[in-house]
Amino acid sequence: MKTALVTGVSRPLGLGFAVSRQLAELNYHVILTARNVQHAAELAAELRRECLNATALRLDLADRNSIYEAADYLAKTCDHLDVLVNNASHMPDFRTRSALDVDLDALHAAFEVNVFGCWGLIQALLPVLRRAPAARIVNISSVAAQQIGKRGAGPIFSPAYSLAKYTLNALTTTLAAALADTPILVNAVDPGRVASHPERGDDDEDRSPAEAAKGVVWAATLALGGPTGELFFDGKPASKAPR
């Protein structure tokens, strides 16, 4: 059986849970991870009640020891890891609208999870990823990243978060190049605006987590010889996809 690990799966309405469900429906054993393992365990139990194969594991991308502990556990319990979805995210400056107003602690926090945590997890899990015939790594980007570098775009919302996701896109390309001599494919996926935060007042035009998850699962199940080092939206290069 193929195995997939999805980070940041703690909310029933979250993108991570939608991705986990769809991978489980494709007969993957899905390992749901979250800082609060109880939240992940409850969601994994929900999938098992639907006769899907799912378990839970504690993983905090802002805690290096947590990453090492998770990697050590997987090395001992999993023969291989076919899919890693870096879905966990942190937006500490949700209400900030200018780079001049960014709190530097918020900037560090955004990069700690969205960039350094993803990078460190990939490094730590490489041994089990290499054991798979052709592993896939998917980094969840954000439409917010597209604000960076656009002249005349006006105020940038969540500049620390946006810059972190922009950097994650660049990291994706960098890691894909480093793994070019392996069958491992590394891509980023922009899920679009997802209706996963009703407490923040989701917009009517936001897409459902289930719809957004399809593009992530597509990248996680690419065939041999598929693209690598790119940013996609709904299975198409993000720069060319209609939005």
C-alpha positions in Angstrom: 0.0 0.0 0.0 1.2 3.5 -0.8 1.7 5.9 2.1 1.2 9.7 2.2 1.9 12.2 5.0 0.0 15.5 5.1 1.0 18.2 7.5 -1.3 20.7 9.2 -4.4 18.5 9.3 -6.3 19.8 12.3 -9.7 21.2 11.1 -12.6 19.5 9.5 -13.0 22.3 7.0 -9.3 22.6 6.3 -7.5 21.9 2.9 -5.3 19.3 4.6 -8.2 17.2 5.6 -9.8 17.4 2.2 -6.4 16.3 0.6 -6.1 13.5 3.2 -9.6 12.2 2.4 -9.0 12.2 -1.4 -5.7 10.4 -1.1 -7.3 7.9 1.3 -10.0 7.3 -1.3 -7.2 6.5 -3.8 -6.1 3.7 -1.4 -3.3 5.5 0.3 -2.5 5.0 3.9 -2.7 8.6 5.0 -0.8 9.9 8.0 -2.5 13.1 9.3 -0.2 15.3 11.3 -0.8 18.4 13.4 0.7 20.3 16.3 -2.2 19.1 18.4 -2.2 15.4 17.7 -5.7 15.0 19.2 -7.2 17.1 16.4 -5.4 15.0 13.8 -6.5 11.8 15.6 -10.1 12.8 15.6 -10.0 13.4 11.8 -8.1 10.2 11.2 -10.8 8.3 13.2 -13.5 9.9 11.0 -11.8 8.6 7.9 -11.5 5.1 9.4 -15.2 5.1 10.1 -15.6 5.5 6.4 -13.4 2.4 5.9 -10.4 4.5 4.8 -6.9 3.9 6.0 -5.7 6.8 8.2 -3.6 7.4 11.3 -2.4 10.4 13.2 1.0 11.7 14.2 2.2 14.8 16.1 4.3 17.2 14.0 5.1 20.8 14.7 7.1 22.4 11.9 8.2 25.2 14.2 9.8 22.6 16.5 12.9 21.0 15.1 12.8 18.2 17.6 9.3 17.4 16.6 10.4 17.0 13.0 13.2 14.7 14.0 10.9 12.6 16.2 8.4 12.2 13.4 11.1 11.3 10.9 12.5 8.7 13.3 9.1 7.2 13.9 8.4 6.9 10.2 11.9 5.4 9.5 11.0 2.7 12.0 7.4 2.0 11.1 7.1 2.8 7.4 8.8 0.8 4.6 8.6 3.9 2.4 6.8 7.2 2.0 5.2 7.8 -1.4 3.8 11.3 -0.9 4.6 14.3 1.3 2.2 17.2 1.3 3.5 20.3 3.1 0.2 21.8 3.9 0.9 23.3 7.4 0.9 27.0 7.2 1.1 30.1 9.5 -0.2 33.6 8.7 0.8 35.7 11.7 0.1 39.1 10.0 -3.4 38.5 8.6 -4.4 42.1 9.2 -1.2 43.8 8.1 -1.3 45.7 4.8 2.2 47.1 4.4 5.7 45.7 4.5 6.6 48.8 6.5 4.3 47.7 9.3 5.5 44.1 9.6 6.4 43.0 13.0 9.7 41.2 12.7 8.6 38.5 15.2 5.7 37.8 12.8 8.1 37.6 9.9 10.3 35.1 11.7 7.2 33.0 12.6 5.9 33.0 9.1 9.3 31.8 7.7 9.8 29.3 10.5 6.7 27.3 9.5 6.2 28.1 5.8 9.8 27.8 4.7 12.3 26.4 7.2 9.8 23.9 8.6 9.0 22.5 5.2 12.7 22.5 4.2 13.7 20.7 7.4 10.9 18.1 7.1 11.9 17.3 3.5 15.5 16.8 4.6 14.5 14.7 7.5 12.1 12.5 5.5 14.4 12.0 2.5 15.5 8.5 3.6 11.9 7.1 3.6 11.0 9.1 0.5 14.0 7.6 -1.4 12.7 4.1 -0.4 9.6 4.7 -2.5 9.7 3.8 -6.2 8.9 7.4 -7.2 8.0 9.7 -4.3 6.1 13.0 -4.8 6.6 16.2 -2.7 3.9 18.9 -2.9 4.4 22.2 -1.2 1.2 24.2 -0.7 1.7 27.8 -1.9 -0.8 30.6 -1.9 -2.3 33.2 -4.2 -0.8 35.7 -1.7 2.6 34.9 -3.1 1.7 36.4 -6.4 1.6 39.8 -4.9 5.4 39.8 -4.5 7.2 41.5 -7.4 4.2 43.0 -9.0 4.7 46.7 -9.6 1.8 49.0 -9.0 -0.1 46.2 -7.2 -1.0 48.5 -4.3 -0.9 47.5 -0.6 0.2 43.9 0.0 -1.9 42.0 2.5 -0.1 39.8 4.9 3.3 40.8 3.6 5.3 38.4 5.9 3.1 35.4 4.9 3.1 36.4 1.3 6.9 36.7 1.1 7.3 33.4 2.9 5.1 31.6 0.4 6.9 33.3 -2.5 10.1 31.9 -1.0 8.5 28.5 -0.7 7.9 28.6 -4.5 11.6 29.3 -5.0 12.6 26.6 -2.6 10.4 24.1 -4.6 12.4 24.9 -7.7 15.7 24.6 -5.8 14.8 21.2 -4.3 13.6 19.9 -7.6 16.9 20.7 -9.1 18.8 19.0 -6.2 16.7 15.8 -6.7 16.8 15.9 -10.5 18.8 12.6 -10.6 16.1 10.8 -8.7 12.5 9.8 -9.5 11.3 12.2 -6.8 9.2 15.0 -8.2 8.8 18.3 -6.2 6.1 20.8 -7.1 4.2 23.6 -5.5 0.4 24.0 -5.8 -1.6 27.2 -5.4 -5.0 26.1 -4.2 -6.6 29.4 -4.8 -8.9 31.1 -2.4 -10.4 28.4 -0.2 -13.4 28.6 2.0 -11.8 27.0 5.0 -12.1 29.9 7.6 -15.7 30.7 8.2 -14.6 32.4 11.4 -12.8 35.0 9.3 -15.8 35.5 6.9 -15.0 33.5 3.8 -16.0 35.3 0.6 -18.8 33.9 -1.5 -16.5 33.2 -4.5 -14.0 31.1 -2.4 -13.8 27.5 -3.6 -14.5 24.6 -1.4 -11.7 22.6 0.2 -12.7 19.5 -1.7 -12.4 21.4 -5.0 -9.1 23.0 -4.1 -7.7 19.6 -3.0 -8.1 18.1 -6.4 -5.1 20.1 -7.8 -3.0 19.0 -4.8 -3.8 15.4 -5.2 -3.1 15.7 -9.0 0.5 16.9 -8.1 0.8 14.2 -5.5 0.0 11.4 -7.9 1.9 12.5 -11.0 3.1 9.7 -13.3 6.8 8.9 -14.0 8.4 11.6 -16.0 6.0 14.3 -14.8 6.9 17.9 -14.3 9.0 19.0 -11.4 10.1 22.3 -9.8 6.9 24.1 -11.0 4.0 26.0 -9.5 0.5 24.7 -10.5 -3.1 25.7 -10.2 -5.6 23.0 -10.9 -3.1 20.9 -12.9 -1.9 23.7 -15.1 1.2 26.0 -14.7 0.0 28.8 -12.4 1.2 31.5 -14.9 -1.1 30.1 -17.6 -4.1 28.8 -15.7 -7.3 30.8 -15.9 -8.2 32.4 -12.6 
